[in-house]
Amino acid sequence: MSGSNPTNRIFSGVQPTGGLHLGNYLGAIRNWVRLQKDYECIFCVVDMHAITVWQDPVALRKATHEVAAAYIACGIDPEENILFHQSANPNHAELAWIFNCVARMGWLNRMTQFKDKAGKNRENASTGLFVYPNLMAADILAYKATHVPVGEDQKQHLELTRDIATKFNNDFGAEDFFPLPEPVIQKEAARIMSLRDGAKKMSKSDPSEYSRLIMTDGPDEIAQKLRKAKTDPEPLPSEMDGLEDRPEARNLVSIYAALQDIDDATALSRVAGKQFKDFKEELTDVAVTKLGPIGDEMKRLMAAPDHIEAILHKGGERAREISEPILRDVYDIVGFVGR
Ligand code: TRP
């Protein structure tokens, strides 16, 4: 058996869906940048998960470039960390097959994301969508990752990963072979809402482009979208209590705070009493200063897709160097004659 288990290895995945927005940045990517100093980080663009629902091939490749560019532009160093696309390392699919034989139908039937995504037309959902969580477990356990930063919506999948690890270890009498990965819950992760409706999460699938700031928006688009952002007639209050029942105002204050890395109450104290017209101008300045350089860098990187692909392929090789010995052990444990 190959060596001792790691103690602080992070695996995290993002689907290449394109149109990354402010919610993705403030709620997720920005926080991973902070993890790189405390953990050995493996960041993966999960293209194999993406195809569990139909993806146009040209758009998929472009979205893969875009997510990789976003990671780098936001400050993830692809030399310090590993950054790659899932399909570059066949170990994910290989381990996922074994997990298809470990996980139980009953477990997967309970997954709320499958129910939401398959909707009423279950019969027409891809079988990949059903076993999606097994592939996610393989992503994490192929590296014996110990920590996984997850949002609320992925907690159930991480629980399932732990169940799969436990059953594998028990079934094969391989005590402690797979570690049970822990969630990394991000306290500071901002929950960013739509600019048109403070009760809805900012989302790429909202039909209104004015509902979100896209990471590649320029100063004019940022200014225009914020000018049109929904508000109410009252000036900003001086205390957080005054934002209750004012979801749009609250959201803009949260965005203003998160972009400057300060808490909401401190942010509010800087703009208390202002009319929205003035506050929005200030918010636009902050947003342009913070997002402008990231968007520019993303565009620069995306203009050179060969360079991005070279980074991803190199990352894929480094990823495989870690997972290959683990897969070899798994094959041995399962009783395959070997690789
Ligand atoms: N399912 C995750 C999502 O949609 C993406 C993902 C795939 C992931 N594999 C992962 C996240 C492994 C964390 C760890 O957001």
Boltz pocket constraint, residues with backbone or C-beta under 6 A from the ligand:
constraints:
  - pocket:
      binder: B
      contacts: [[A, 11], [A, 12], [A, 13], [A, 14], [A, 15], [A, 46], [A, 49], [A, 135], [A, 136], [A, 139], [A, 140], [A, 148], [A, 149], [A, 150], [A, 154]]
      max_distance: 6.0
